[in-house]
């Protein structure tokens, strides 16, 4: 998997200004902090980053802003999958322009029960219209949210048609057996778990690592899992600590809960802003969340 994404990647949150526009300087600062706290890379403009609540113009501006702020393209895997193919192509071209390591591409997600031929045609059109030999495309399998599955026959078909372009897959299905099957079937691809408790099992099986929302607060714990290997006992202990954080977080709306933690720890109220239809956490639930995290001994690394 030389040159492919591996290790700990954060599905980065997007800070918002009071008018709910993307706060690009704050985003760049958050990205720098994540890279300093154990992340190997950043999957910006993804589900956790509320990407599909932003316009194409806003997303292009965010990528430009990160580049101008000095965030290395080699550490970025922007989400570029949109319902409209021209938007996906434009975002993907921008990602390549700023030197992104790769792009994470949802299948077209509005129409449901589409044929495999239709999903193949969508990815094929993206690849051909981008027309750039530098393109490394990571498929995004999240059927619970997208309603469109990335099947093994589809992966095989895309790899055969576009050798060297399909670089990997983020599996957010949440089924470890499924992820491990992908690792076994496609050893040449960078297979990344989209859930924190899959990190160690995926690494042990020869997979690449993870891309997760909880890395926004627990990247140091995830990095400890990777760094502990090949000491399996130490890696298992680190994984237990990481999984404990995930178990607390999955009881809450994840984006709002992660932003609440960062708001409290940074004493920056604007971190609580989310774009509708998402809503901030209520004060009573936020208090319970922080108590639960304290009960498992979790503390956020210093934000300065």
N, C-alpha and C positions, 0 to 999 in steps of 0.2 A: 504493500500500500504506500510505496514511496511517493511523496508529494501529495498524498490525499489527507483529508481531515482526520485527525485522531486525537484522543485524549478527552479533555473536558471543554465543552462548548456551552456557553450560556445562551439561552433563548432570551435575548436582551429585552428588558422593558423599555418603553419610550416615555420619558418624562414629558409632561405637558405644561404649557404656560397657562395663566388664568383664563385666557380666551379659548383654551383647549387646542391651540395650535402646537405642533411639535416644538419642544424647547431643545434646539439643536446643541447649543453649548452645554446644557445639562446632560444631554445624551452622550456627547463626546466625553464629558467628565466621568459619567457612569461607565462607559466602555473602558476608559483608561484604568479606572479602579478595578474592574473585573479582570483585566489582563494582569494587573499587579497582584491580584488575590487568587491566582491559581488557574485562571482560564487559559486554555490554549487558543481559543478563538471565540468569536461572537456571531451568533445567528441573529442578526438584526432584521427588523421588518418581518417578523414571523407572527405566529398566533399570540404569543405572550406580548409581543411588541405592538399589538392592536393594528397590525398593518392594513387589514382590510377595512378599517375605519378611516383610512387616509386616502386622499386623492393621489393620482399618479404624480401630479406636480409636487405635492408634499413629500412623497417618497423619494423622488429624484433629488429634491433639495436636501433631504436628510443624508443621502449617500454622498452628495457633493460636500455637505457640511462636515461629515466625518473625515473625508479625505483631506479637506482643508485644515482640519483640526489636528492632522497628523496621526490619525488612527491607521495603522498599517493595513493595507489591503490584504496582505497574506493572512491576517487574522480575522477576516470578515467572510461570512457566508450569508449574504442578504437573501431574504425571501423575496422571490420575484413572481410567484404564481398568481395570476389574476383571472377573472372570468373572461375578460377581453384579451384575445391573443396579442393585439398590437401593444397593449400596456405591458404584458409580460415581456415581449421582445424589447421594448424601450428600457424597462428596468434592468433586464439582463445585460443589454449593451452598456448601460451606465455602470453596472457592477464590474464588468470587464474593464471599462475605461479607468476606474479607480484602482484596478489591480486586485480585485477580490479573489480569494482562493477558489471560490466556487459559488454557485447559486443553489438555493433550496427551492424547489419548484412544486407547489401544489398542483394536482390535476385540476382542470376546469371543474368548478364545484357547485354551480347553480343547478344544472340539469342532472337529475338522478336516473339511475338504471340505464346509463349510457353503455354502449357496447365497448368491448376492448379495442375494437378497430377505431372507435371515436377517440378514446383516450390516447391511443398510439398516434393517431393523426394530429392530435393537439401537440404532443411533445415533439413529433417530427417537424411540424410547422415552426415551432419555436426554434429548434436547433438549426433548421435550414435558413430561417430568416435572420437569425443572429449571424450565422455564417462566419464564425470565428474559431480558429483552431485552438485558441486558449480556453475555450469553454469547458468547464467541468460542472456537470449538472448532477445535483443530488435530488433524487426523487423523495417526495414527502408523503408517507403513508399514514394518514390520519382519518380513516373512514368514519369514525364516530362524528367528526366535525365536518369533513368535506363531503361525506356520503359517496365517495368514489374510492374504490380500493386499487392499490398498486399490486397486481398479482405477479407471481413468479413467471408465468408465460409472457406477460407484458415486459417484465424486466429483461428476460432472455431475448425477446424480439427487438427491444430497443438497443441492447448491447450488440446484437448482430448487425443491425442496420447502421449504428453509429459507434463503431469501435473507438474506445478511448475518450468518448464524450461523457458517457454515463459513469460517474465517479463513485456514487454511493447512494445510500438511502437512510433517511431518518424514519425509524419505526415508532410511531406514537400510538400504536394499537394497544399497548399495555399488556401484551401477552408474551411472556418471556420465551415460551416454547416457539412461538412464531418468529421472534427475533433470532433465536439461536438457529432455527432452520434456515433463515436467510444467510446467516454467517457461514453455515456449512455449505449451502448451495452456491453462494457467490463469494468465494474467498478472495477474489481479486477486487472486490468492491469494499468501500469504507462503509460498514454497517454500524449505525449509531443508534443506541437506545434513546427513545424520547421520554424515558421515565428513569428516575434516579436509582431505584432498586435494581435496575438491570445493568448498572455499570460494571460491577465486578464479574458477574456471570458472562457478560458479553466479552469483556477483556480476556477472561480465562479461555473462552471458546475461540479466540483469535480475532474477535471483532475489534472495531476501532475505538469505541468509547461511548460518549453520550452527548446529546444536546438537550438541556432541560431548563425549565423555568426556575426551579429551585436554585440553580447555579447563581441566580441573581443575589442570593443571600448566603448560599452554602458552598460556594466554589472552592473554598479552602478545604472543606471536608471531602469534596469530590476529588480534588487534587491529591489528597492524602491517600485515597484508594489507589490511584494510579502509581503514585510514588512508592507505596509500600511493596508493590510486587517486585520480585517474586516471593516475598515473605507473605505467604497466604494468610497466616494467622493475623498479622498486622493489617493486611488488606481487609480481612473480614471484619475486624473491629472498626476500622474506618467506615466500611460500608454500613455497619449497623448504626453508627452515629448519623450518617447521611440519610439512611432510610427512615430513622426516627423523625427527622425534620420533615421529610416528605409526608409521612403519615399524619403529622399535625396539619400540614398545609393543605392536604387534599380534602379536608373537611370544610374548606372555605372557597369562595370564588377566588381562583388563584391569582389573577392579575391584581385585583383590588387588595388582596391580602399581602402580596409582596410589596406593593406600593405603600401600604399602611406601615409595614415594618420599616421601610426606608424613610418614610416621613417621620416616624417617631425617633428613629436613631439619628437622623440628620437634623431633626427639628426644623424641617423644611416642609411646610404644609402643602406646597404645590405638588409634592410627590403623590398626593392623594388623588390628583385629577386623573380621571379616565374619560374616554369618549363614550357617550351613550351608543348602544343600549347598556353598556356596563355602568355600574354605579359604585361609589366608594363604600367602604365598610361602615357600618354603624358603630357608634362609640362603644356600645355594650359588647358587640362581637369582637371589636378590636382589643378590648381589655381582656377578654377570654383568650384570644389568640396569643397575646404577649405572655400571659400567665402560663399557658400550655408550653410555649417555647422555653420559658424559664424553667419549667418543671423537668424538662429533658436536658437541661444544662446548656442550651444553645445560646450563644452570644454572637452578634454580628461583628466581623472584623472592623477595626476603626475605619471610618469613612473618609478621613482626611489623608 
